[in-house]
Amino acid sequence: MEKNLKNILVISFGFLLLFTAYGGLQSLQSSLHSEEGLGVASLSVLYAALILSSMFLPPILIRKLGCKWTIAGSMCCYITFSLGNFYASWYTLIPTSVILGLGGAPLWSAKCTYLTIAGNSYAEKAGKNGKDIINQYFGVFFLIFQSSGIWGNLISSLIFSQASTTASGVLAVLLVVIFLDQIKSDQAETEKEILETPSIWSTFLATFQHLKDKRQCLLIPLTMYSGFEQGFLSGDYTKTYVTCALGIHYVGYAMICFSAVNSLCSLLFGKISQFTGRKLLFALAAVTNTACIIALLLWKPHPKQLAVFFVFPALWGLSDAIWQTQTNGLYGILFEKHKEAAFANYRLWESLGFVIAFGYSTKLQVYIKLYILLSVLVLSMVTYGAVEYLESKTSPGTPTATKMENVGPFTRDTHL
């Protein structure tokens, strides 16, 4: 457990340092580089590249390099984006956005794969419930990771300098390279399996062949909603509400509020999910987001209502903590035998949600965006409910977690 926890903390603090550099930049893109829509365009290109990389890169890199080196290499792609913001222009931001996007899918897929394998490994040895351990690991990760928004936005708001954030990204790479252990299942592969790196075409097909699983298809709206809701907060709420009413210097503080609540709730929900079950938590997130969307449709922001500008990010952070911890955990539990293809799909559909949200950001009025967000949320809950129904029907009276405990975590199907 101590070794597992050490590795989870190394990954978590590595992401903390990396996204301290990146998170503040992302929050300010739509406001800071608003001329000719450069900021929104860079985010759209970024997530379009992330969609492309989701189709084939994660399984190839994870099989060839292992989770550790895939994480370290992908982190370097994020550093280039920080460097591109030193001299922000169409010639620096767009190319570095492409590089970041290509590295984003392998980074997140390798992280999710690492946490899932580590959770199942410990659960099997300790005789515990695999689902609960995985949820706890994701809870710890998102507790630490989401706090990056606090430090990144503080740096952006107070220092407004790229030098410190670039240094943070470099430290993240060094932390992973020096202290993260290669995942055990990588070492357990036979030499033949290690050499059998899938081709780009076969990997591309494997990602989409995973859509043959009805559960994966039904999870697409929920996964896309994760991109929609994050894209709305960072691209629309910060620009339309905060910047217009209070000024750009308040954007960082609003996002700090979001990140602080998100971080604390991630640990909380990762812990209590074993008592409440994921369905109750998903319902809480849906109700909270629905209430926020309706309130934003009715609210007429005014600078004197300062506290209200922070209530919305706080409630959004509570909901997002559930979307992130529980959806990531759900993918790891439902698709334990095909983690790389599953998490590649996760990044693909979430990124598509981001791209659509940023794509219409400059073209639609905010109330229309809120109606779209609400519609996707309702659809997500309907299709998610269908997934839970299929799971209960497949194994009546048997919790999904029990079913997953009986699956060996180090099978050939892990592709690691």
Secondary structure, 3 states (H helix, E strand, C coil): CHHHHHHHHHHHHHHHHHHHHHHHHHHHHHHHCCHHHHHHHHHHHHHHHHHHHHHHHHHHHHHHHHHHHHHHHHHHHHHHHHHHCCCCCHHHHHHHHHHHHHHHHHHHHHHHHHHHHHHHHHHHHHCCCHHHHHHHHHHHHHHHHHCHHHHHHHHHHHHCCCHHHHHHHHHHHHHHHHHCCCCHHHHHCCHHHHHCCCCHHHHHHHHHHHHHCHHHHHHHHHHHHHHHHHHHHHHHHHHHHHHHHCCHHHHHHHHHHHHHHHHHHHHHHHHHHHHHCHHHHHHHHHHHHHHHHHHHHHCCCCCCCCCHHHHHHHHHHHHHHHHHHHHHHHHHHHCHHHHHHHHHHHHHHHHHHHHHHHHCCCCCCHHHHHHHHHHHHHHHHHHHHHHHHHHHHHCCCCCHHHHHHCCCCCCHHHCC
